[in-house]
Amino acid sequence: MDFISNDPAYGQRFHSLNIVDDFTRECVAIEVDTLLHGVRVVHVLERLREIRGLPAPITVDNSPEFAGLALDAWAYQASSTLSFIQPGKPVENGLPRVQ
């Protein structure tokens, strides 16, 4: 799960939340808006949980949307674990973690 953003020529920055299944490499959700907070991430994950179910570990980076209270409280309630990549190591984002 990660964000990308873009600044088009007309100046309105947009963000895209992309959730990818690391095993199948399928993009299971994309949420696009000018602003995406942790509460919005929780809503997207709830939709996914109802439709497909969720894995126990969810790999995320250390951005405020993922490290905030909204997602942490949701993960606890959903019996899911947030697996944070090492700060400053964005190449870990698409790789399974070796424990």
N, C-alpha and C positions, 0 to 999 in steps of 0.2 A: 504494500500500500504506500503510495507516494503522491506528492503534488508536483505538477509542472505549472508554469505560468508563462504568459507572453504579453508583450506590449505592442499591440498593432499600431499602425501608422496613425490612426485616429485618436490614440492616447488612452483608451479605456482598457486597463489591464484586466486580464481574466485568468482565473486559476482553474485547474482541472485536477480532480481527485481520481486517481487511477488505481484500481484494485485488480491485481493479477494473481492467478493461481500459479504458484511456482512449479507445481508438478506438470500441469498440462500447458502452461504458458498462455492460457486463455485469459483475456481481460474480462472479468466477470462484472465489473461496474465502472462507469465513468460518470462523474458528476462535475458539471461545468457551471461556473458563476463568477461574478466579479469579486465575491468574498465568500470564503468557506471557513467556518469556525468548527471547533470540536463537536458542538451539538449537531451540526449538519453531517459530520462524519458519522456520528452515532446513528442518525436516521438512515443513512445509506447502509450501514452495517446491519441494522435491524431488518431492512428490506431484504438484504442478502440472506440473513439468517432464516427468515420465513420461507424464502424461495429455494435455497440451496443448502442451508446449513453452513457452519463456519468451522475452520480448523481450530484446534486448541491454541497453538501459537500463531500470532499474527505479527509479521515482521514490519516494523515501522522505523522511520528515522527519528531524530530528536527535535523535530519542529514543534512549535507551541501547540499546534492543533492536535498532535498525537501525544504530547507529554502533559497535556492539561488534565484537569479534574474530570471533565465530562467523559472523555474516553476511558480514563482509568476506572471511574465508577461503573461505566457500562461493562467493561471487560470483567470486572469482579462479579457483577450481577449475572453476566452471560456465561460465567465459568470458562472464560477464555483468557489467554495469557498474551500480553504485549511483549514482543521480543524486540528490543531496541538495538539498532546497529551501533557500532562504536562511533562516537562523535568524530566528525571529520573524515569518515570513511564511506563516501557515497557508493563506492563500487560494491559494498556488501549488500546493497539493497536488493538485488535480484538473485542473490545466492543463498542457498539453504545454510543455516548455521550448524556448525559442528560443535556439539556439547562435550 
